Amino acid sequence: MPSFLSGIRVRLVLAISAVTMATVGASFFALHETTAANLRGRIDRELHEQYAEFQQRVLAGGAVRDPAALARASSRFLAAQRYQPEARIYVISPHGLAPVTNQQRVIAEELAEARSGRGEQGEAAGGGIVAAADGLSTVSTDETGKLRVLTEPVLVGGTRVGTFRAADPLTSVDQALATLRNRFIAVGIGALLLSIAIAIWLANLISRPLRRMASVASAVDAGDLSHRIDYGGDDEVGVLAEAFNHMLDRLERGFEREREFVSDASHELRSPLTVLRGRIEQLADRVGGGEAVRAEAGELMREVRRMERLTEDMLTLAKAERGGLLQPRRVPLDDFVEDLRRDLPLLGERRYTVESSVHGDLRADPDRLAQVLRNLVTNAVRHTSPDGRIDVSISSANGRAVFAVRDDGTGIEPDQLGRIFDRFHRTDEGRGRAEGGSGLGLAIARAIVEAHGGSISAESTPGHGATIRFSIPGYEPDPGR
């Protein structure tokens, strides 16, 4: 029996859901990285534009010739700027002079930490904004968080008189990316739920004909070859269904021909076997009593009787397949048990026990029921020693009469347990067809039990005997007991 996770519908749902989530994940990654690059690119452009504005307003015209002039011009430049919370930070550092900035407290703390050697290390350089290397870099401080910094030298006549730095916080970028992540999580959950719903619908649609095939195959495995797959499509599944139906047609015809052959052959063999038995008896009497002749005639008669048993067994199986095997009626189980106790010793000298906890009636064919038990006990006799033990028990469960035949014989190998009820099945050391048997006794027992609507099974530990148990529905307990 396949497990739940191994079912084709579950695998289809998991596969479609996995593809959906992989697609959503890849889309999120691409969009996340593109959005982050665009936002950071916009900040970088704005920083370059700010540097260009600084050059135009401060350096153009030649008014700046030394660090002191740079400091005065930078102060006027910063005074002309308008600032908002989390706005851009400017730091213009003339050589040898204190930096000019619009965030005096932040820069003073950075310089103090740098002098004391306790500064935080940024991503591009150490010490925060004032230590950022030339060009674009990203730094991080406790006070301002992550910043994107543009550092450019201030040149006068080819001589560097100071350094211009402009920094923008990356808070807006992080907030935009966090919003994007949250929305994608919501979209991803919705897409997953939608994909699961669509996948379940598709899995049911795709697997429906396969489930019909599995149902038909189970019915065929149970022995009913009349089922067919009703599928009108012309796709691959339709081709498979048509081939499966053709196979069943051929199997049904083959089994029907086999049943007809077995039935006809069995009927036709009965007459010549009867004639052969009579002729052997006549010839033995006519020749006149020699020991060798009588021994030869006895051997021939044993073979004839074996052929007669085989013929009767084949006829029994043919009747079971045609559905005319049983003549059910009410069977008083107390009387049936007493007959068992009386008749079992006739099947072979063994230590028998018959135990019954049922008192009531069973709707069954008593002759066929007795035949099942005779076959099982005979099979047990063949595989036990003369002082062996054979126990027969009868109980009830869920409206069924449960019969069990146990012995202490040679047992059954594990790989043979499921096959001992097959026709003519042999085991190397086994119980399926011992010397003197037709090889059909257990097959007949199964056919009779299943014709009653019951079931039969075997269990064994090799070398420690075997138990064959079968149950028959239709048990009605005696209300007075």
Secondary structure, 3 states (H helix, E strand, C coil): CCCHHHCHHHHHHHHHHHHHHHHHHHHHHHHHHHHHHHHHHHHHHHHHHHHHHHHHHHHCCCCCCCHHHHHHHHHHHHHCCCCCCCCCEEEEEECCCCCEECCHHHHHHHHHHHHHCCCCECCCCECCHHHCCCEEEEEEECCCEEEEEEEEEEEECCEEEEEEEEEEECHHHHHHHHHHHHHHHHHHHHHHHHHHHHHHHHHHHHHHHHHHHHHHHHHHHCCCCCCCCCCCCCCHHHHHHHHHHHHHHHHHHHHHHHHHHHHHHHHHHHHHHHHHHHHHHHHHHHHCCCHHHHHHHHHHHHHHHHHHHHHHHHHHHHHHHHCCCCCCEEEEHHHHHHHHHHHHHHHCCCEEEEEECCCEEEEECHHHHHHHHHHHHHHHHHCCCCCCEEEEEEEEECCEEEEEEEECCCCCCHHHCCCCCCCCCCCCCCCCCCCCCCCCHHHHHHHHHHHCCCEEEEEECCCCCEEEEEEEECEEECCCC
